[in-house]
Amino acid sequence: MSTVTTPTELRLAKRMARLGTETAFETLAKARALEAQGKNIIHLEIGEPDFDTPANVIEAGIDAIHKGYTHYTPSAGLPALRQAVAEEVTKSRGVKVTSDEVVIVPGGKPTIYFTFTALVEEGDEVIFPSPGYPIYESLANFTGAKSVPLQLREENDFRLDPNELADLITDRTKLIVLNSPHNPTGGVLTEQDIKDIAAAIGDRDIMVLSDEIYSRLIFEGSHHSLMSQPGWKDRVIMLDGWSKSYAMTGWRLGYGVMRKELAEHFGRLMTNVNSCSAGFTQMAGMEAIKGDQSAVDHMREQFHARRDKFIAGLNKIPGFSCRLPRGAFYAFPNIKETGLESRKLAEALLNEAGVACLSGTAFGKYGEGYLRFSIANSMENLATALSRIESWAKKNL
Ligand code: PLP
């Protein structure tokens, strides 16, 4: 019998070099290391609600475990949950959706991954918002597509400009990613924006991934989806889920809505990757959408009040100026007047002021000149963070 004494070289597939990441998790690790040295850090880096999952949802999850929802379910989800989501989306988006057009997946991210895997080929072009959620660019590169960032401009309240979108579309454009309410800027597309985007794409053979995971977190106006536009439902993959609206990030539950033939392929991807989402999690998700919604309303009101306080406070700090985000739970201040690069400023705030936030560049090249703060933290912690940043700025700028 021979024993291996030298480690073999790890020969990764080339595509792994093209896979990006989310720096929020890296910053969290750095902040935790500082805490382990005894430093006090206010965590405004990670994008998750600080509220507990609503009690009725927790109860439904526990009850489902007791009732034996601890086995495989169909890959695309429990039929009753697919039906409940179809009814919810029919109501909220104003377009008829059936249960075979819904795929239940573990979180928001799988719908992004499956969309790229199922539709995008090497050499295709993918247009996505920049600054934007980093997973879009990561997966565009991973699948060998050409990344085509569409700059979101502060002067336009970080809503994409349909004319600029039209200029980026070519014969090779395969997929366009929309995200409203938007991470990291809090920009929200209006109904007119959606109509103009539909006109800009026209009848070209292009699919749209519409990431609407913050759809219930809007402070002004209402949510609008491209899938609601007449004739568009079959060209849109709509992503939504429980993570952000119901404070269920760790439960891992989300859904994609798409035409039936694509949903069948998503089901096959689910069989290959996850087998299914956890059954008891799905039962908790059912209670979340069908049960009492007062916890969601309460969280939205709290985020609204925090937003008003935090943005007002940021705008008093020398070198910072911040537009009012209309949805989601992030502040994305312009810090160009500080004269510092975003990365350097984010590092200094973490190491010297005890406030963890993200550099705008974590969201692509057009994020330079900005920082992202998650306001999913208590009013008290947000106030402390503001006074720490203000003292730091007065001393160092
Ligand atoms: N889409 C956007 C725009 C997000 O901000 C996030 C999470 O931060 C996701 C998708 C992924 O959600 P999940 O954590 O449920 O996978």
Boltz pocket constraint, residues with backbone or C-beta under 6 A from the ligand:
constraints:
  - pocket:
      binder: B
      contacts: [[A, 47], [A, 106], [A, 107], [A, 108], [A, 109], [A, 110], [A, 133], [A, 179], [A, 181], [A, 183], [A, 211], [A, 213], [A, 241], [A, 243], [A, 249], [A, 253], [A, 254]]
      max_distance: 6.0
